[in-house]
Amino acid sequence: MRTVVIGLGLLMVVMFALVLAKLFSAMQGHETSEAAPDKTTVFTLAPGAKIVSTEVQNDRLVLHIRNISGDEIDIIDTESGRLVGQVKSAAPSK
């Protein structure tokens, strides 16, 4: 019985050390990701287009763009910089 208690005690100490090591590793990972080099993404607008408004929701940038052919909403992933969705409207009839 004494051996079982000693073995379980040692197992608990090892598991606690692993939890602390994982926690320390996760904290280190956050610091290095914040210090990562800046990633620049180029998003080209059509000639004559203007950004009417911008909004950020979770990890998405939502752009309201107005141009000659009508309005559009572009949804961009802020992590990768890629266009994930687009909604276009027709130009107003005259």
C-alpha positions in Angstrom: 0.0 0.0 0.0 2.9 2.3 0.8 4.3 1.8 -2.7 1.0 2.6 -4.3 0.7 5.9 -2.3 4.3 6.9 -3.1 3.8 6.0 -6.8 0.6 8.0 -7.1 2.2 11.0 -5.2 5.2 11.0 -7.7 2.7 10.7 -10.6 0.8 13.8 -9.3 4.1 15.7 -9.0 5.1 14.8 -12.6 1.6 15.7 -14.0 1.7 19.1 -12.1 5.1 19.8 -13.6 3.8 19.0 -17.1 0.9 21.3 -16.6 3.2 24.1 -15.5 5.5 23.5 -18.5 2.6 23.6 -20.9 1.3 26.8 -19.4 4.8 28.4 -19.5 5.2 27.3 -23.1 1.8 28.8 -24.1 2.7 32.1 -22.5 6.0 32.2 -24.4 4.2 31.5 -27.6 1.9 34.5 -27.2 4.8 36.8 -26.6 6.6 35.7 -29.7 3.5 35.9 -31.9 2.9 39.5 -30.9 6.5 40.3 -31.8 6.2 38.6 -35.2 7.0 40.7 -38.2 4.2 42.8 -39.7 2.4 41.1 -42.7 1.3 43.6 -45.3 -1.5 42.7 -47.7 -2.3 44.8 -50.7 -6.0 45.2 -51.6 -6.5 47.1 -54.8 -9.6 49.1 -55.5 -11.1 49.6 -59.0 -10.4 53.0 -60.5 -12.8 55.6 -59.1 -13.8 53.4 -56.2 -14.0 54.8 -52.7 -14.2 53.1 -49.3 -17.4 54.4 -47.7 -17.0 52.6 -44.3 -15.1 49.9 -42.6 -16.0 47.6 -39.7 -14.1 44.9 -37.9 -16.0 41.8 -36.6 -14.1 39.0 -34.9 -11.3 38.2 -37.4 -13.0 39.8 -40.4 -12.6 43.3 -42.0 -15.8 44.5 -43.7 -15.4 47.2 -46.3 -18.3 49.1 -47.9 -17.0 50.3 -51.3 -18.8 52.6 -53.7 -17.8 52.8 -57.4 -19.3 53.6 -60.8 -20.8 50.1 -61.2 -22.6 50.2 -57.8 -21.9 49.4 -54.2 -20.1 46.3 -52.8 -19.3 44.8 -49.5 -15.9 43.0 -49.3 -15.2 40.7 -46.3 -11.5 40.2 -45.7 -9.8 37.7 -43.3 -7.5 39.8 -41.0 -5.2 36.9 -40.4 -4.4 35.9 -44.0 -5.5 39.1 -45.8 -7.5 37.1 -48.4 -11.0 38.0 -49.6 -13.5 35.6 -48.1 -16.7 37.1 -49.3 -18.1 39.7 -51.6 -21.6 41.2 -52.1 -22.2 43.5 -55.1 -25.2 45.6 -56.0 -26.0 46.9 -59.5 -25.5 50.6 -60.4 -28.5 52.7 -59.8 -30.6 53.2 -62.9 -31.0 56.6 -64.3 
